[in-house]
């Protein structure tokens, strides 16, 4: 069986207890998506979670355990993707 990398569409992703995000469900548009807000609202946390999904590592820390929201025992990052033609 051969597995090849291809283009995918991120239909939705869900964060729970990841960094400062208690829970969030994001369903991005097919084209352009913009994240905006005040400092400390979770924009970088969302981008980091996407990076973790794609690479299984963080760009902000060495150990994924450091991404767990303070006071919680675990974090979740889940996604639904579909293949693009």
Kinemage of the C-alpha trace (Angstrom):
@kinemage 1
@onewidth
@group {chain A} dominant
@subgroup {mainchain}
@vectorlist {calphas} color= white
{ca unk a 1} P 0.000 0.000 0.000
{ca unk a 2} L 1.348 3.392 -0.978
{ca unk a 3} L 0.404 6.519 0.910
{ca unk a 4} L 1.063 9.798 -0.828
{ca unk a 5} L 0.694 13.280 0.520
{ca unk a 6} L -1.979 15.304 -1.172
{ca unk a 7} L -3.969 18.429 -0.724
{ca unk a 8} L -6.638 18.365 1.936
{ca unk a 9} L -9.346 20.716 3.112
{ca unk a 10} L -9.683 21.310 6.829
{ca unk a 11} L -13.443 21.059 7.330
{ca unk a 12} L -13.408 21.715 11.065
{ca unk a 13} L -11.204 21.527 14.097
{ca unk a 14} L -11.926 21.387 17.782
{ca unk a 15} L -9.741 22.522 20.671
{ca unk a 16} L -10.277 21.715 24.322
{ca unk a 17} L -7.973 22.843 27.143
{ca unk a 18} L -5.264 23.846 24.680
{ca unk a 19} L -3.203 26.790 26.001
{ca unk a 20} L -5.687 29.493 26.994
{ca unk a 21} L -8.588 28.015 24.971
{ca unk a 22} L -11.129 26.212 27.139
{ca unk a 23} L -13.129 24.924 24.154
{ca unk a 24} L -13.565 26.041 20.569
{ca unk a 25} L -14.984 24.586 17.372
{ca unk a 26} L -13.765 26.253 14.179
{ca unk a 27} L -15.251 25.596 10.751
{ca unk a 28} L -13.018 27.548 8.374
{ca unk a 29} L -14.112 28.868 5.000
{ca unk a 30} L -12.730 27.205 1.882
{ca unk a 31} L -10.683 30.209 0.820
{ca unk a 32} L -9.427 32.928 3.167
{ca unk a 33} L -9.725 32.946 6.952
{ca unk a 34} L -8.684 35.790 9.236
{ca unk a 35} L -8.209 35.518 13.000
{ca unk a 36} L -8.353 38.801 14.852
{ca unk a 37} L -8.875 39.956 18.402
{ca unk a 38} L -7.232 41.518 21.408
{ca unk a 39} L -4.001 40.223 22.898
{ca unk a 40} L -4.422 37.043 24.927
{ca unk a 41} L -7.617 35.939 23.185
{ca unk a 42} L -6.186 32.723 21.685
{ca unk a 43} L -5.206 33.584 18.109
{ca unk a 44} L -1.701 32.156 18.422
{ca unk a 45} L -3.068 29.168 20.331
{ca unk a 46} L -5.326 28.328 17.373
{ca unk a 47} L -2.406 28.592 14.939
{ca unk a 48} L -0.232 26.481 17.250
{ca unk a 49} L -2.970 23.827 17.482
{ca unk a 50} L -3.110 23.659 13.673
{ca unk a 51} L 0.657 23.267 13.610
{ca unk a 52} L 0.414 20.433 16.160
{ca unk a 53} L -2.189 18.729 13.957
{ca unk a 54} L 0.074 18.960 10.925
{ca unk a 55} L 3.408 18.072 12.543
{ca unk a 56} L 2.681 16.452 15.953
{ca unk a 57} L 4.911 19.047 17.608
{ca unk a 58} L 4.649 22.611 18.840
{ca unk a 59} L 6.567 25.622 17.572
{ca unk a 60} L 6.407 27.183 21.064
{ca unk a 61} L 7.607 24.410 23.373
{ca unk a 62} L 9.567 21.148 23.461
{ca unk a 63} L 6.959 19.022 25.253
{ca unk a 64} L 3.320 18.848 24.192
{ca unk a 65} L 2.338 18.581 27.852
{ca unk a 66} L 3.187 22.267 28.125
{ca unk a 67} L 0.234 23.078 25.840
{ca unk a 68} L -2.333 21.808 28.367
{ca unk a 69} L -4.428 24.608 29.843
{ca unk a 70} L -3.437 25.464 33.420
{ca unk a 71} L -5.390 23.418 35.960
{ca unk a 72} L -6.374 20.698 33.456
{ca unk a 73} L -4.995 17.177 33.007
{ca unk a 74} L -5.094 16.932 29.217
{ca unk a 75} L -5.774 18.853 26.037
{ca unk a 76} L -7.504 17.816 22.815
{ca unk a 77} L -6.963 18.932 19.252
{ca unk a 78} L -9.207 17.142 16.749
{ca unk a 79} L -9.892 17.793 13.098
{ca unk a 80} L -11.950 16.598 10.159
{ca unk a 81} L -10.246 16.853 6.786
{ca unk a 82} L -11.245 15.807 3.301
{ca unk a 83} L -9.131 15.136 0.232
{ca unk a 84} L -9.096 17.719 -2.513
{ca unk a 85} L -9.392 16.346 -6.030
